[in-house]
Amino acid sequence: MSKLQKIRQVISHVFVVAWMIVIFCFSAQRGEESADLSGGISHLFMQIWNWIFQLGWDEAQLLEMTAIWDFPIRKLAHMTEFGILAVLVFAAIRFYTQMDTEKKRYLCAWLAAVVYAASDEFHQLFVPGRSGNLFDVGVDTCGITIALVLLYFVRRIYGRIRQL
């Protein structure tokens, strides 16, 4: 392995570990703190939506829409954060000779991200005001699967464009 490949390998692994730490830190937030953060993000999203589409909602309507959309926005955030993890793992494992086929890389990235999602929910069992549940592991797994499927198609399209 060349020196440049070694550097790329280290950097890709640093990204994986850093992203795992980000996920861990979000999960380590107490329930109230987490709810405040996700509620604030949902409220901001609704303000942006109101502004883009010129809906003219007052604060009461914004709060009502925030309450309606908070759950789906939180679950999309779960899907996104674990989808990113899966893509980062996929990139990091390309350096291992055991991952000699693309199929093995996708499967390993999927499995590693799902295991981390399950461990993340287990971790939340010990955080005040939080609860770990299988539903969230399922949501995370959907995000992981969608991200890896999108990655597969992007790589295929990119490969075809490069052949032109």
C-alpha positions as CSV (number, residue, x, y, z in Angstrom):
1,M,0.0,0.0,0.0
2,S,1.4,3.4,-1.0
3,K,1.9,6.2,1.5
4,L,-1.0,8.2,-0.1
5,Q,-3.3,5.1,0.3
6,K,-2.2,4.8,4.0
7,I,-3.1,8.5,4.6
8,R,-6.4,8.0,2.9
9,Q,-7.1,4.9,5.0
10,V,-6.3,6.8,8.2
11,I,-8.4,9.8,7.2
12,S,-11.4,7.6,6.3
13,H,-11.2,5.8,9.6
14,V,-11.0,9.1,11.5
15,F,-14.2,10.2,9.7
16,V,-16.0,7.0,10.8
17,V,-14.9,7.4,14.4
18,A,-15.7,11.1,14.5
19,W,-19.2,10.5,13.1
20,M,-19.7,7.7,15.7
21,I,-18.7,10.2,18.4
22,V,-21.2,12.8,17.0
23,I,-24.0,10.2,17.1
24,F,-22.9,9.1,20.7
25,C,-23.0,12.7,21.9
26,F,-26.5,13.3,20.5
27,S,-27.6,10.1,22.2
28,A,-26.0,11.1,25.5
29,Q,-28.2,14.2,25.7
30,R,-30.8,14.0,28.4
31,G,-34.4,13.6,27.2
32,E,-35.4,17.2,27.8
33,E,-32.2,18.5,26.1
34,S,-32.8,16.3,23.1
35,A,-36.4,17.3,22.8
36,D,-35.5,20.9,23.0
37,L,-32.9,20.5,20.2
38,S,-35.2,18.5,17.9
39,G,-38.1,20.8,18.6
40,G,-35.9,23.8,17.8
41,I,-34.8,22.3,14.6
42,S,-38.4,21.4,13.6
43,H,-39.5,25.0,14.4
44,L,-36.7,26.4,12.3
45,F,-37.6,24.0,9.5
46,M,-41.3,25.2,9.7
47,Q,-40.2,28.9,9.7
48,I,-38.1,28.3,6.5
49,W,-41.0,26.4,4.9
50,N,-43.3,29.3,5.8
51,W,-40.9,31.8,4.3
52,I,-40.2,29.8,1.1
53,F,-43.8,29.2,0.3
54,Q,-45.1,32.6,1.7
55,L,-47.7,30.8,3.8
56,G,-48.2,33.7,6.2
57,W,-48.4,31.5,9.3
58,D,-48.4,33.4,12.6
59,E,-46.5,32.0,15.6
60,A,-49.4,29.9,16.8
61,Q,-49.7,28.2,13.4
62,L,-45.9,27.7,13.3
63,L,-46.0,26.0,16.7
64,E,-48.9,23.8,15.5
65,M,-47.1,22.8,12.4
66,T,-43.9,22.2,14.4
67,A,-45.8,19.8,16.7
68,I,-47.2,17.9,13.7
69,W,-43.9,17.6,11.9
70,D,-41.6,17.1,14.8
71,F,-41.8,13.3,14.8
72,P,-41.2,12.8,11.1
73,I,-38.3,15.4,11.2
74,R,-36.7,13.6,14.1
75,K,-37.0,10.2,12.3
76,L,-35.5,11.6,9.1
77,A,-32.6,13.0,11.2
78,H,-32.1,9.4,12.6
79,M,-32.2,8.0,9.1
80,T,-29.7,10.6,7.8
81,E,-27.2,10.3,10.6
82,F,-27.0,6.5,10.2
83,G,-27.1,6.7,6.4
84,I,-24.0,8.9,6.6
85,L,-22.3,6.5,9.0
86,A,-22.9,3.6,6.5
87,V,-21.4,5.6,3.6
88,L,-18.4,6.5,5.7
89,V,-17.9,2.8,6.7
90,F,-18.2,1.8,3.1
91,A,-15.5,4.2,2.2
92,A,-13.2,3.2,5.0
93,I,-13.3,-0.6,4.4
94,R,-12.2,-0.3,0.8
95,F,-8.6,-0.6,2.0
96,Y,-9.1,-4.1,3.4
97,T,-8.1,-7.0,1.2
98,Q,-10.9,-9.2,2.7
99,M,-13.3,-6.7,1.2
100,D,-12.4,-7.8,-2.3
101,T,-15.9,-7.5,-3.7
102,E,-18.3,-4.6,-3.8
103,K,-21.0,-6.9,-2.4
104,K,-18.9,-7.6,0.7
105,R,-18.3,-3.9,1.2
106,Y,-22.0,-3.0,1.0
107,L,-22.9,-5.9,3.4
108,C,-20.2,-5.1,5.9
109,A,-21.0,-1.3,5.8
110,W,-24.7,-2.2,6.3
111,L,-24.0,-4.6,9.1
112,A,-21.6,-2.3,11.0
113,A,-24.0,0.6,10.8
114,V,-26.9,-1.5,12.0
115,V,-24.9,-2.9,14.9
116,Y,-23.9,0.6,15.9
117,A,-27.6,1.7,15.6
118,A,-28.6,-1.1,18.0
119,S,-25.7,-0.2,20.4
120,D,-26.8,3.4,20.2
121,E,-30.3,2.5,21.3
122,F,-28.9,0.3,24.1
123,H,-26.8,3.3,25.2
124,Q,-30.0,5.4,25.4
125,L,-31.4,3.0,28.0
126,F,-28.9,4.5,30.5
127,V,-29.5,8.2,29.7
128,P,-32.0,10.0,31.9
129,G,-35.2,10.8,30.0
130,R,-34.3,8.7,27.0
131,S,-35.4,5.2,26.0
132,G,-33.9,2.8,23.6
133,N,-36.3,1.0,21.3
134,L,-36.4,-1.3,18.4
135,F,-38.5,1.0,16.4
136,D,-35.6,3.5,16.2
137,V,-33.2,0.7,15.2
138,G,-35.7,0.0,12.4
139,V,-35.8,3.7,11.4
140,D,-32.0,3.8,11.4
141,T,-31.8,0.6,9.4
142,C,-34.1,2.1,6.8
143,G,-31.7,5.2,6.6
144,I,-28.7,2.9,6.3
145,T,-30.3,0.9,3.5
146,I,-31.5,3.9,1.6
147,A,-28.1,5.6,1.8
148,L,-26.3,2.4,0.6
149,V,-28.8,1.9,-2.3
150,L,-28.3,5.6,-3.3
151,L,-24.5,5.1,-3.1
152,Y,-24.8,2.1,-5.3
153,F,-26.6,4.0,-8.0
154,V,-24.5,7.1,-7.8
155,R,-21.4,4.9,-8.2
156,R,-22.9,3.2,-11.2
157,I,-23.8,6.5,-12.9
158,Y,-20.4,7.9,-12.1
159,G,-18.8,4.8,-13.6
160,R,-20.7,5.1,-16.8
161,I,-20.0,8.8,-17.1
162,R,-16.3,8.1,-16.7
163,Q,-16.4,5.6,-19.5
164,L,-17.7,8.2,-21.9
